[in-house]
Amino acid sequence: MGGGRFLENKSKVIETTDANYESGQAGQTFIGKIKYALGPGILAILTWLGAGDLVTSAVAGADYGYGLMWILAMSLLLRFLIVNVMSRFQLANTKGLTILEGYGRIHPIFGYFLFIYALIMGHLFNSYMISGAGEIISTLLGINQPFIGSMIVVGLVFLLVGRNIYNTIEGVMKIFLALLTLAFVFLALSTSPDYGQIISGTIGFKIPADEGGYGALLVAVSIIGAVAGSISNFVHPYFLKEKGWTTPGHLKLQRNDLLFSIIVCIVINLAIWIVGAEILRPNGIRIESIDDLAQALQLTLGRTGWLIFYLGTFAILFASIVGKSTGYPRLVTDAFYVINKKRRDKYDGDYNKDPMSKWVMIFVLFMPIVWSIPGMPGFISLTIGVNALNIIGFPVIAIGLLIISNRKDLMGKYRNSWFENVCLVLATVLAIWSAYELAISYIL
């Protein structure tokens, strides 16, 4: 990404103002303006709303009602704050640095950490997504062979990524995803949820007693990892650059776009949570497999609901596998460029030219299939466990962000507000406490 940086001298940085933006867009059609204004936010929603959100929200609702709702509310707030600070750094820093290059300016150890962490988490994220997609293929085809289903999924992704036909397939996937989202929202509204309990759970600030197959602390930490602490939050600045939002003048546009995506995330996560609390929990259904999740729609919408669930969930998983298999090679390669500047210069900072990114893609896509071998943990367990592991890297990410976003030589007048700094400090403390409690409860 080094090849795309703008001029280092602060006085030469071009700051496009809102007035410039409005005048530049004056000649566009209304639809054109809408597309311009909502670009990266749509991509962010598709990137963030993966199996992690679906499983953690459903499990939390089914096992604990609304007792852990405050964790979701806090995590979504932290996601907005963290991604907004990351985006502001990339748009407004005076050296034209990417977010990963900013971390590298603190100390080389951040580059090494992010390189290793992104490589491991890319593998683990795809492990449960490939496992879940394989289970769905196995169910839909009636073959009762999830491992074969996983191999089919990996083969399809490998053959389709980068080809024109994938754009058509992606369009179909979005239709299935939209149907699943509408189904969950419809079910959530039709259950007449207890809004008093929702409010009480949102301001409860306590961990309930353990119920179901997963402890309350594990579920809580998994929610934090899936939403606030996910390394996938690093992907959003890439979307900004691809959209052409590269200057401080795009800050307001970026912030409104991000707010839109967070609101959509709130609606979808809340709908899934309500379905778990109002349909699965009263019927005594504990989510131990993907089939248990399907019962929420099947109980109320019959066979049609069952089919919508499996097709929509497959769309989420397949799109996420493609996203992780193409996005993480870029993230890992960029992190390596922070460590090895000679390699970055050799390929002009273009990961597409670097064979390393192709090897990373192969590793991230093909190696996770080992988790689908019979006898390995199932899809739900993998999802909860992997997202809980996100908490390990959260303190490093938060501390690094706190440092680079407050450096006067990099950010000038765009440094953090006191509120943002307080939230980042609290997020760091929360992550360290969560990791410690998790280790005490499940490891030590």
ZIWO-V10326 format. One line per field, one symbol per residue. burial: 1 if it has 9 or more other ideal C-beta (glycine too) atoms within 8 Angstrom, else 0. Layout:
# ZIWO-V10326
burial=???
This chain:
# ZIWO-V10326
burial=110010000000100100011000100000011001111111111111111111111111111101111111111111111111111111111101111111111100011111101110111111111111111111100000011111111101110110000100110111011011101110110010100011011101000100010001111111111111111111111111100010111110111111111101111111111111111110001110110111111111100011011111111111111111111111111111111000111010101001011001101110011011000101110111111111101111111111111110011101110001101110110111011011101000
